[in-house]
Amino acid sequence: MAKFLASRNTGRIPIRESEVPNDDSRQRMAQQTQKASAKRDAMDRAGIPLAPPRRFMTTAAGKISLVGVATLGLALVAGLMTVGTAVAEERTLEQLKVEVQSRVDHNAYPLDELKPEEVREALVHLKSLDRDEWAATWCTLGDRYMAKANGELTSSPEQADKDFVQAWRYYSAGRFPVPDSAGKQRAYESALQAYLSHGRLLDPPLEVVRIPFEGKEIIGYVQMPKGVKAAPLVVVIGGLDSRKEDMAERVRPMLASGVGYLALDPPGAGEAPIKASPGAERMLVRAVDYALERPDVAKGRVAIYGASLGGFWVTILAAAEYNRVRGVVAHSPPVHYTFQRANTMAVPSNREYLMDYLGAQLFTYQGVTDLETLAEMREKMSLKTRGILDQPMAPLLVIAGALDTQTPISEIQLLETSGQTPKEFWVNPQGRHMGRDYSKGLSDETIFKTVAVPWILRMLGVKGE
């Protein structure tokens, strides 16, 4: 049986063995989950209000605090969420345009912080689903802000900084989800240029580090609090389509609490030197070595955070580094069921993901060329199959959404019933991937700020604001 953390924060209800679903019940529950998700989609489109999350605990100050998963309701616990007969297709051009504008209007991932009127103007010129045309559409806006920022450097560096960030956001939209064409690669390179221009204007400036690794290098970003000889540090790792730049923006406010950061791309993404495969975590182990060796990092006071696919990698690090780091946050981590063949075969039809989910997967994993070879590779990634879930782990906080169609909620129950180490969980029963629920103001950044940050500060022994 799993060990559960009994504290005032968790409200844990242990799960009995009889409650763990078998294969037949998983199939029934998967069908129920699909129906519930379809109903939610219809309600969203119709503008019908949804019931607020009932498993949140709110403090007197109005901040969200940790809450246990409890049993989660077995109707939501489906190992293979792809069972069923209805198969959606990739969005058409017009459907994609509508979805893009809707996400921008609602400040929703992956197009948050873009300007609705500018996006509406740009989409008029998007005439096909061609990857290079997609990139060029967004780069037009990125170029506009880049030129504006360069012209402001001398007279108004503060405004220039804001415009470099806006250029980076538009270029990043252009390379989304991955730079798998010439045009998207140019967009990604422009995004890096814009972001580094922003980084030079930060105080303290962004430090670009190059960590030797197997004849190549791991490129990361570091910022440390000013005026501190040695400070705690959090290693932050992006996901399938988020990058170290996104992670640096998310975690930077922690500098005000005296915590520095090292932002990294995961294997197979961004500027990572190797693709994703079993054992690729060695790249991240090397990066953690580097963090622990820095003289400006307080000895033994390092934590780790990973988002989405980054949550997978940090779950491994929770085991690999269990006696060297203070704590690990896995935000919507795939660990086993996500990698099963049925789920991989359904990747092309996922509508929660904006576009080209299959293309992003093929780009990320080593040696894959099509859906069949992707399915073979992903099955090898399972942390259950590899025995990692049974190993001792550092203190672990898992954040998730019960309606997530990319990382099924069954992953969370598997984590809570596996291994030797008590864990903490925060689950939004109405949340999608990353626990998002924009109708309640629950974006990735809000959840990180109100759930992950207080926990990390507690693990690092830092008094929060």
Secondary structure, 3 states (H helix, E strand, C coil): CCCCCCCCCCCCCCCCHHHCCCHHHHHHHHHHHHHHHHHHHHHHHHCCCCCCCCCCEECCCCCEECCCCCCCCHHHCCCCCCCCCCCCCCCCHHHHHHHHHHHHHCCCCCCCCCCHHHHHHHHCCCCCCCHHHHHHHHHHHHHHHHHHHHHHCCCCHHHHHHHHHHHHHHHHHHHCCCCCCHHHHHHHHHHHHHHHHHHHCCCCCCEEEEEEECCEEEEEEEECCCCCCCEEEEEEECCCCCCHHHHHHHHHHHHHHCCEEEEECCCCCCCCCCCECCCCCHHHHHHHHHHHHCCCEEEEEEEEEEECHHHHHHHHHHHHCCCCCCEEEEECCCCCHHHCHHHHHCHHHCCCCCCCHHHHHHHHECCCCCHHHHHHHHHHHCCCCCCHHHCCCCCEEEEEECCCCCCCCHHHHHHHCCCCCCEEEEEECCCCHHHCEHHHCECHHHHHHHHHHHHHHHHHCCCCC
